[in-house]
Amino acid sequence: MPSAASTGATVSVTVQGDVKILHLKPPIVVRDFAIALGLKPFKLISELNQLVGFAAMNSNIEESVAQKVADKYGFVLDIKHRGDAAAQQAAAKEKKEKKPEEDESKFLVSRPPVVCILGHVDHGKTSLLDAIRKANVAAGEAGGITQHIGAYQIEFNGRKLTFLDTPGHAAFTKMRARGASVTDVAILVVAADDGFMPQTDEALKIALNEKQLHPDRFALIVAVNKMDVKGANLDQVKGQMQQRNIAPEDWGGETITVPVAAIKGQGINELLEMILLQTDVLELKANPKAEASGVIIESEIDFGRGPLATVIVQRGTLRVGDAVVSGANFAKVRAMFDDQGNNVKEATPGTPVRVIGWTGTPESGASFKVVKNSREAEKLAEVEQLRLKKVATTAAAVPKEVSVEQLFANIAATQAKVLKVIVKTDVFGSSEAVRNVLEGIKSSKVSLEIVSIEVGLVTKNDIAMAGSTGAVVIGFHTKLENGVTPLAKHHGVRIETYDIIYEMGDKVREMMADMLDPDLKETKTGATEVRQVFPLAKGFVAGCLVTEGKINRNAAARLRRGKEVIYEGKIATLKRFKDDANEVRAGLECGIKLDDFNGYQTGDVVECFEIQKVRASL
């Protein structure tokens, strides 16, 4: 059996029972691979020539091909990537560094609840939050939609409460679900006049799933809003709640129901009291002395301050100067701000803060943790970057079998019409929502390709990319960098900016429709009946009576005999008695000659029509 020594440093074989495991590190060289399999190199080369085309002694083999060959000769392939080793080393080191679990109960202290407001669009979620915060947020909203998740903290009866402001529009479903996953108390807003609507049910489903996962640390409160509006019916809403198995307390159920009128500020104190009551029941506690960890609520690129993220600390205390890692991004916390924009030095559990100092924009809903130092944070972020790169490379490297049908399909695909877009948004959550809207536009005639979707200002690089790919640049809630407009004009790049997401969706649909060739629509303009056929010096002319519409000279026409079309062409000659005419209307007689056609018969019908170009639909 070949050993590591005989096969070079990258290939080795171990035997476990009846299974032969072949361990390799990329690149997989033909010579080493043949020796490891116990084959003569030329035999492996001839096999590879059949599989992939051309192979030589020092060629590299793709992993998928090596897998097929190894299977054939009874080996199990174990490919070790550098990223895997780094990840394993990091995991082993982390395991080694883990100290025996200490009893945390002595460090636990009460923490503020994280409250999430859910519900249907226009049912008053933002107005309710506005009433709670005593600040006018709703008035500045574009199209009545909260565009991205924000987190705010208020004080009531000497206790702090943290609120997540989640959007109510259907496009933000993913973000809303993600927002609910960090919350302790969900407030389901139902309008007293409308009752439960599709998005209310959607939000309720998310909240009930959360309650099922964490029954001991999640509570649901229903706020029946717009009690001051004409047509408000509290009992109807309670009846709908009973149908959905969330019966209100006063109807013998367990769901706390609070009637409120957000715009007038009625019932707000009662709602806050109920939130505190639920918090006491849930006994929310956390260890502020542990290393800080929590969840990214939102991230964006601020012009001047770079990438920043709104986070909620769930455990431990986050301080300025800490090294933080979240997925492929890390930060040395340069500064932190609360929702009022005040500088803060530390954030305890349940506190939302904006963190400055990130290398990029971390994903909304991703977790973050504090590590020993910046070097450690950078290392962990690099390992994750390597893993993501490997996943992307593996997906791209899967060989595609090309059949004749596939070849024709590929040719058709290159000829198909494609609208390419480059999207820039203000915050990470918006980019996800915009992606959802764009991916939701389906058409068999035009396909939509998102070239890139990023957070930040529309830059000159975006214009250069759009110019080379023939893409349209779409800015959502973001501005243009200086000098972008003249550069776009020079390269012939179209830039569209939007503040309302459904307007953007409609406009993109229009852009896709504009790429299609117009549909041709035929409109009948007149008809005549042949009453008599007259001979001319060259051929014949039809003596007709115009039965409907009007007949124009040079108009497109067809001659019908019964149901059959005998001839199609243009009206070359149109006469009224012996004079040439440009137009003859219904009820009048005329002489007609169609191009060089001479086969007229009494009773034939000559129809005139126009071809109009109509905008194609998706």
Buried (B, 14 or more C-beta within 10 A) or exposed (E): EBEBEEBBEBBBBBEEEEEBBBBBBBEBBBBBBBBBBEBEBEEBBEBBEEEBEEBEEEBEBBBEBBBBBBEEBEBBBEBEBEBBEBBEEBEEEEEEEEEEEEEEEEEBEBBBBBBBBBBBBBBBBBBBBBBBBEEEBBEEBEEEBBBBBBBBBBEBEEBBBBBBBBBBBBBBBBBBBBBBBBBBBBBBBBBBBBBBBEBBEBBBEBBBBBBEEEEEBBBBBBBBBBBBBEEBBBEBBBBBBBEBEBBBEEEEBEBBBBBBBBBEEBBBEEBBEBBBEBBEEBEBBBBBEBBBBBBBBBBBBEEEBBBBBBBBBBBBBBBBEBBBBBBBBBBBBBBBBBBEEEEBEBBBBBBBBBBBBBBBBBBBBBBBBBBEEBEBBBBBBBBBBBBEEBEEEEEEEEEEEEEEEEEEEEEEEEEEEBBBBBBBBBBBBBBBBBBBBBEEBEBEBBBBEBBBBBBBBBBBEBBEBBBEBEBBBBBBBBBBBEEBEEBBEEEEBEBBBBBBBBEBBBBBBEBBBEEBEEEEEEEEBBBBBBEEBEEEEEEEBBBBBBEBBBBBBEBBBBBBBEEEEBBBEEBBBBBBEEEEBEBBEBEBBBBBBBEEBBEBEEEBBBBBBEEEEEEBEB
